[in-house]
Amino acid sequence: MIHLPGLYAIVDSAFFPSTRELTDFAHELVEGGCTLLQYRNKSGNARVILEQARELRRQSRARAPAPHVPKLIINDRADLCLAAEFDGVHIGQDDLSPESVRKIIGPGRWLGVSTHNPEQLREADLTSADYLALGPVFSTSSKEKPDPLVGLEGVRRARQLTGKPLVAIGGITRANAASVIEAGADSVAVISDLLREPRKSAEEFFRLLR
Ligand code: 3NM
């Protein structure tokens, strides 16, 4: 079984006007202690996404001393995961099935699956996914058309339904992260509450998740 860090930081291209700003942000997260980053791009075409993903990987290897090179997960696309030489892919309910993605990425790379209710979670639990995500826990403005909130009760219930590592997502901040971990999540995935001061914010997440 894989081990997830307490903070699962998401680098969402929508918040960065240039690749340089995106990679600088990622570097600050690593300085703040992040060992795992998800690169999320819901708007670019495949060529643009691949280019940005490759640059993120290149920069994260060039700028962090060897033991601190973060694991990189890409959203949605198994093909781009291989092309960009990422460490894993995170898929949603409308992407290829977990087993189709597993065939593409092989046994070694990480596969995460987003779920939004107990039925989806149970189903994903039966696949070869390495970890499962559940959300939105709280209200979020970072995702278009979010599913209904699952709340802390949803996290508690999910914890009983799977033995796989569980990532909670949606509206999670330094103010509520501890309650989410207490409800049974192994890790919290965050976009907004890292944007303003990535290094300091990541450090604070790790401090309160210890
Ligand atoms: N997925 P923030 S919620 C990307 O429910 C994403 O699966 C969600 O961003 C889900 O930390 C979400 O700013 C947005 O709320 C998370």
Residues whose N, C-alpha, C, O or C-beta is under 5 A from the ligand:
A	BS01	3NM	S114 T115 G135 P136 T140 S141 S142 K143 I169 G170 G171 I172 A189 V190 I191 S192
